[in-house]
Amino acid sequence: MSQVPQIKIPATYIRGGTSKGVFFRRQDLPESAQVAGAARDNILMRVIGSPDPYGKQTDGMGGATSSTSKTVILDKSSQPDHDVDYLFGQVAIDRAFVDWSGNCGNLTAAVGAFAISGGLVDAGRVPYNGVCVVRIWQANIKKTIIAHVPITNGEVQETGDFELDGVTFPAAEVQVEFMDPADGDGAMFPTGNLVDDLDVPGVGTFKATMINAGIPTIFLNAEEIGYNGTELQEAINGDSVALERFETIRAYGAVRMGLIKDISEAVARQHTPKVAFCAPAQNYVSSSGKQVTTDDIDVAVRALSMGKLHHAMMGTAAVAIGTAAAIPGTLVNMAAGGGERNAVTFGHPSGTLKVGAEAAQVDGEWTATKAIMSRSARVLMEGWVRIPGDSF
């Protein structure tokens, strides 16, 4: 039996927002993986530890959740007036599949810091003390993101007192601006409506706001689907019937949004769209035991990612929440009390998050100029990852 030795690839393991993933510079990947294709996907799956029929990713860097089965590839930007190209790959846990259809807003908070430390940002643009403005080209969705990265004594500052619900320890604050956050080239509301009746055969017909902002998202009213909007993970993730119902809703919503042509295609597009449900603000206890009150939030929102209720909130979904909240008449806006607003604080399973958004009507269609939120990021480990040389 022949044995192929392991190879090692320079990599950095980073927490960004409420997610963590393995970051690579494109130039450090094996040559065959520096371009899209099977070799690249196979390498990333082997690094993360997928596909794993046990659902644990024990033989890899993944953490067996949608928040921790993530990879990032960065390169000096090919776009004018940008510093770095950011490509995100969501690795499926139990299937041989990497989804390149969307962005990860949480890991975006770490992109600027990694780009600076990895020499992908021109040294002349990095202050000795202050804030470095990193211009990111999000290659999955072809959008601009601006990260404001604190710099102390010429190095990225990672420690600080900024607290982010869903993350145990405080760190330095990184402000992230998502410019023109409508996802892709289509309309922000692909059906042309702020609210639709979404017919899901065998499940029901539901009011739905389907929006392309940050990431394609299907918003439902919590009450209409049998929830109150204050659920924690255990209330849903242990209910296989509920999870199957959410996946069916997601598939039919994806067809209505024009993301796929047939519901059978949804299985190969796990990362997008997201499904979320919202409710008016109410008191609840977060997963950490923190009391969240109606004085703390404008609206309660829960979202699913890769088939499971997220433990906090995906950064891109937070952009969708903020944008939808800014547009009178959407389900999120009405759950938040209606009217015009340029910021919203929402409750999620781990606590609260504030996101700002600017939206306006242009020629009768809603557009968003930007969404802003604060996250944090921290390098957990750096060096090399190792995979068997015949993995790709």
BELSULSUL-V734194 format. One line per field, one symbol per residue. phi: phi as a letter, one per 30 degrees, with the letter a starting at -180 (. if undefined). burial: + if it has 24 or more other ideal C-beta (glycine too) atoms within 12 Angstrom, else -. A space follows every 50 residues. Layout:
BEGIN
phi: ???
burial: ???
END
This chain:
BEGIN
phi: .dbcddcbbeabcbdbhcbbaccbdedddeedcdbdldddddddddddjb dbddichdcaddcibddbcbbbbcaedcceibcbccccbdcddcbdaccc daccdddedcddddddddicceedccddbkbccccccdddchbcbccccd bbhibddcclcdcbejbdcdaddbdbccdhdedicdddcddibdbbccdc eiclcbdbccbcaiaebccbdeddcibcicdceddbdccddddddddded dddddddidbcbdddddcbddbdccbbbaeeadacddcjddccdddbcac bbbcbhibdddbadddddddddddddcejdddddddjiidacabcccbec lbacbcabbacbhicdbcdabbacbbaadcablbccbedcdb
burial: ------+-++++++++++++++++++-+++--+------+++++++++++ ++----+--++++++++++++++++-+----+++++++++++++--++++ ++++++++++++++++++-++----+----++++++++++++++++++++ +----+++---+-++++---++++++++++++++--+++++-++++-+-+ --+--+++++++++++++++++-++-+++++++--++----+--++++++ +++++++-++--+--+--++++++++++++++-+-++----+---+++++ +++++++++++++++++++++++++++-++++++++----+-++++++++ +++++++++------+++++++++++++++----+-+---++
END
